Amino acid sequence: MILSLLILLPLLGSLVVALLPDNQEATFRWIALLITVLDVALVATAYMSFDTALAGYQLVEQANWITLPLGGLGVASIDYLVGIDGISMPLVVLSAIVMLVGVVASWQLTHRLKAYYSLYLLLTGTIMGCFVALDFFLFFLFFEFMLLPMYFLIGLWGGPRREYASIKFFLYTLLGSLLILLVMISLYLSVMDPVSTAVLAGLINNPAEATVDVVRSVQTYLQNGQLNPAQIVHTFDMRYLADGGNYLPGAFLNPAAEPIILGFPARLLAFWVIFIGFAIKLPIVPVHTWLPDAHVEASTPVSVVLAGVLLKIGGYGFLRIVWDFFPDGAAEYARILAGLGVLSIVYGGLNALAQSDIKKMIAYSSVSHMGFVLLGVASLTAEGVNGAIYQMVSHGVLSAMLFLLAGVLYDRTHDRRIDSYRGLMQPMPQYTILTAIAFFASLGLPGFSGFVGELFTLMGGFQSAWLPGWLTALATTGILLAAAYFLWTLQRMFFGPYWSRHEGTSILTDLTFREKALLIPLGAMALGLGLFPNLIFNLSGATVAQWLVKFAVE
């Protein structure tokens, strides 16, 4: 029950913290730390037991949750179903590490600790649930529950404009959730569970008897109209939603049917609706405007979690749901999708170059780097998709490090403006070295993780049969822009004679032990992943190869 424990331990911890007396402030911290450490240990166990040669789901847990007979409309079925594969495993590892980093970064928080740690642990459990859920309904529940703790974490512990930022974050993400909900319901009404249907129809006695031949027979009976409608079990199981043979004849989203809505085939319209839902979360230009505000106003630990993990749920949704359920739409609009990715790369880079607030610069750099994820997925190549997964993990580590570094200055001066500092190398040499490592890793210096992620997404773009070479070539300008805004910031803030807008104070001291304990391991991870990229590629390779079969060009 490793995956269930990953979800349940933080949720139980959240409940325990909420029930404890308000004056147990030290206890709240230690409970959160203990649970996130246990989550890391569980993820390490899952990582060690993960078979990289298998393309399918592993550590699967399934239990019937809701079964509701609908008469002539069939049977409604919702399962508690979790599992991991090569797409989700790297992101589960990333989530465990970043959530632990967030707890340690929160250690100096002094107000409303009970509410803070209860919400933080609730967020931890829902994030884990998103990455391991294989039932679309279960995934949607976790996806929705993430909104509440993040809304309050920004709105109660953020900066001066925290209410505006939290409301904007909530409304954007809620809009995305509603779009996903519409398509989820349509998919449910269009798809059957072949195994449960076979049991209900009397073709087999229990699910354990289901074989590939049994499933194909049920699918054939379905397409030939030989199944009693009352015996068809509708499902949210992602494994069956991704199989075109499970769609009911004449159903709204049946790939063989061609219902037209607003001049668009229904499936292609559904593709764009659900794409926008997850594009908001990634985010992709032009639905990105909530991100800079949320990052700037959120506290440092919340920014770490937001950039390090929450954005990756958008990319994961592309792979697990949007592209997997609607391969026809992904292939049809590959150029447009890649174009949106390139637009995000260039637009995010140009905006980052124009910023005077270091957190806002990092936020726009995230928009740019997430554009590489969309480009890699849209390429529909092994290099591009593996590169996109790698890029998400790399960005999760580097963005966490960058926001922690921004938080170091803000904790000392409450000033994030780049032009408020010069020559910081003199009073803060350790801080300067780690900032330089984070900047060079983020701009794609060879040897660091940022280089590998961008390299493979670009290789995938150039090799793609779906994309023109000039579009991928345009994406390379994002690397040039990243070098410009990171190196310019480094030159302005750290080199030359020492000067600070906060002259006459001794607050610009070098890193504390706690800060070094957070930043040095993240820097080491960026270097380790850059030198040994197979730590990620070995996990994702087999799954991605199977995932790409439906996009094979004949």
Stockholm file with secondary structure:
# STOCKHOLM 1.0

chainA/1-554         MILSLLILLPLLGSLVVALLPDNQEATFRWIALLITVLDVALVATAYMSFDTALAGYQLVEQANWITLPLGGLGVASIDYLVGIDGISMPLVVLSAIVMLVGVVASWQLTHRLKAYYSLYLLLTGTIMGCFVALDFFLFFLFFEFMLLPMYFLIGLWGGPRREYASIKFFLYTLLGSLLILLVMISLYLSVMDPVSTAVLAGLINNPAEATVDVVRSVQTYLQNGQLNPAQIVHTFDMRYLADGGNYLPGAFLNPAAEPIILGFPARLLAFWVIFIGFAIKLPIVPVHTWLPDAHVEASTPVSVVLAGVLLKIGGYGFLRIVWDFFPDGAAEYARILAGLGVLSIVYGGLNALAQSDIKKMIAYSSVSHMGFVLLGVASLTAEGVNGAIYQMVSHGVLSAMLFLLAGVLYDRTHDRRIDSYRGLMQPMPQYTILTAIAFFASLGLPGFSGFVGELFTLMGGFQSAWLPGWLTALATTGILLAAAYFLWTLQRMFFGPYWSRHEGTSILTDLTFREKALLIPLGAMALGLGLFPNLIFNLSGATVAQWLVKFAVE
#=GR chainA/1-554 SS CHHHHHHHHHHHHHHHHHHSCTTCHHHHHHHHHHHHHHHHHHHHHHHHHCCTTCCSCEEEEEEEEEEEECGGGCEEEEEEEEEECTTHHHHHHHHHHHHHHHHHHTTTCCSSHHHHHHHHHHHHHHHHHHHHBCBHHHHHHHHHHTHHHHHHHHHHHSCTTHHHHHHHHHHHHHHHHHHHHHHHHHHHHHBBCHHHHHHHTTSSSSGGGCCHHHHHHHHHHHHTTCSCGGGCEEECBHHHHTCGGGBCTTCTTCTTCCCEETTEEHHHHHHHHHHHHHHHHTTCTTSCTHHHHHHHHSCHHHHHHIIIIIHHHHHHHIIIIIHHHCHHHHHHTHHHHHHHHHHHHHHHHHHHHTCSBHHHHHHHHHHHHHHHHHHHHHHTSHHHHHHHHHHHHHHHHHHHHHHHHHHHHHHHHSCCBGGGEECTTTTCHHHHHHHHHHHHHHTTCTTSHHHHHHHHHHHHHHHCSSSCHHHHHHHTHHHHHHHHHHHHHHHHHHSSSCEETTTTCSCCCCCCHHHHHHHHHHHHHHHHHHHCTHHHHHHHHHHHHHHGGGGCCC
#=GC SS_cons         CHHHHHHHHHHHHHHHHHHSCTTCHHHHHHHHHHHHHHHHHHHHHHHHHCCTTCCSCEEEEEEEEEEEECGGGCEEEEEEEEEECTTHHHHHHHHHHHHHHHHHHTTTCCSSHHHHHHHHHHHHHHHHHHHHBCBHHHHHHHHHHTHHHHHHHHHHHSCTTHHHHHHHHHHHHHHHHHHHHHHHHHHHHHBBCHHHHHHHTTSSSSGGGCCHHHHHHHHHHHHTTCSCGGGCEEECBHHHHTCGGGBCTTCTTCTTCCCEETTEEHHHHHHHHHHHHHHHHTTCTTSCTHHHHHHHHSCHHHHHHIIIIIHHHHHHHIIIIIHHHCHHHHHHTHHHHHHHHHHHHHHHHHHHHTCSBHHHHHHHHHHHHHHHHHHHHHHTSHHHHHHHHHHHHHHHHHHHHHHHHHHHHHHHHSCCBGGGEECTTTTCHHHHHHHHHHHHHHTTCTTSHHHHHHHHHHHHHHHCSSSCHHHHHHHTHHHHHHHHHHHHHHHHHHSSSCEETTTTCSCCCCCCHHHHHHHHHHHHHHHHHHHCTHHHHHHHHHHHHHHGGGGCCC
//
